[in-house]
Amino acid sequence: MLCVQGECVKVEKSVFRLRNKAVYLSTEHGTIKVIAFKIPRRIAVGESLDLYLKKSARVYERKGEFTVSEYVALVRPSAE
């Protein structure tokens, strides 16, 4: 299991019901586009998020950004 930590830079919403379609995370390795699947509803731009991936998850690169559609969880980091 891999954990990628990043900051939300953009939230794409659907036109009709305004549900989250995708979340863009800025990380030290570049921008990651996370396709909607179990995304928390209230995500604000500038918020820190942890993305948990399986080691076998497929990550695609397109136009300088990475796209992920298979992941275990997208959560806010716990305060420790």
Secondary structure, 3 states (H helix, E strand, C coil): CEEEEEEEEEEEECCCCCCEEEEEEEECCEEEEEECCCCCCCCCCCCEEEEEECCCCCEEEECCEEEECCCCEEECCCCC
